[in-house]
Amino acid sequence: MKKLLLLCVLLVFPSRVWAETWTVDAGSAVTYYVHHPMHEVVGVSKDIKGEIAFNAAAISDFTGVAGKPIQADWTSFDSDNGNRDQNVLKFVEARQYPTITFVPIAIRIESEKSPNIYRAKLAGHLYVKGIKKKMVSDATIDLSDPNRLRIRTRMERKLTDFGIEPPSLLFIKTKDPFEMDIDLFFVKK
Amino acid sequence: MKPIAIFVAAVLGLPSFLFADARDMSGNFSLVQDAPILVAEVDPFSMDEDESTVAADDPFLQPVQVEVTDEMRRYDRRYRMLKYHQGFAIAALGLWAGQLITGQILYSQDNFKATWADSNRTRMAHQIFAYTSYSAYSTAMLLAITAPKFDKKQAGRDAVSTHRALAWVHGSTMMLLPWVGLVSARLNSSTNPPSPTVSKAIKTGHLAAGYAGWGALAGAMLTILID
């Protein structure tokens, strides 16, 4: 009987895959970098929403993530130029596709950089202007604060991958490649 | 008791087994909640696009149906007008440069007796540049003034406010330059021309204003370019 009860406990509570839900917290930011021959354009959004299910207790051999979409409204991006921010809405067709969305599909811990800070590989899909593209990037997972998870990564793509014609300023075109820094803080739900 | 215990364990434990080890062939766990499910054969870390999800089932690929509002139309009109404003402003800058070059040549001929250019042709070219640059500039100015405005204000000084501030400099010089040039030409060709000193002062002022205005216009363009 005792063995049966123990079996029930082991079956119901497999700690290895008991993922907790973490919600995006204040301090998170998504930053895009677009390059024009005459200047760099940097736009930041600090209004990020989303959740992931993550098993911080089994971080050392964890290879997974279950995530809801991480989203930022295009109107929340600020590049210190109101005219430019308005133009960005036009280029990404924000009326039809009001958010930039990232859906994580897998994360793989690769090594420990320092205590509670891990190098990882992050895979997911990025949705911009109604186009979905696979993104695989190096990420850093910081569990220095056990109640606050931090995931940082940089993604690189081309504007034309998402059907965005590189905009021009005074008839000089911006460069096609752009980068996106994602710096997310999560707290347990 | 035993069958009941086994039954309870199976019911409670079954979900754990369902989600416990959904690994793909690469040994990576990839379960996505509330998002399109991936086919296990696709390595999530490869850059191969996953074609298993149907676009119609993917909520993030569906456009939002929006009604075009007056503000959207205003913004579209503003965007188009400012694009034309850029084009006419660049044309005005180039034509104004031609005006300056020919004006400098004329000034050198009149005041330093330079003889390396035909005075009549240079004068005609200067007038043509003056009329065309004035037309291009006026068009650019009207487009900027009449383009719909937006209420989003930037705190402090930014490129756009600097751009607008410089407009007062190149705008005022561009409006005055043709009149000063015409007055100067009329006075010098009249039966009672002014003294050489006065004539030279008017021409010097005309040339200096031309350079100052052109510099302000070029600066206004740079503020937008390098912001």
Interface residues (C-beta under 8 A of the other chain):
Chain A: M1 L4 L5 L7 C8 L11 V12 F13 P14 R16 V17 M38 H39 A53 T63 G64 V65 A66 G67 K68 P69 D80 N81 G82 N83 R84 D85 Q86 N87 K90 E93 R95 Q96 Y97 P98 T101 V103 P104 I105 A106 R108 K121 A123 H125 Y127 G130 I131 K132 K133 K134 V136 L169 L170 F171 I172
Chain B: M1 K2 A5 I6 V8 A9 A10 L12 G13 S16 F17 F19 A20 D21 R23 G27 N28 F29 S30 L31 V32 Q33 D34 A35 L38 P44 F45 S46 M47 D48 E49 D50 D58 F60 L61 Q62 P63 V64 V66 M72 Y75 D76 Y79 L82 Q86 I90 F150 K152 K153 Q154 D158 A159 V160 M221 I224 L225 I226 D227
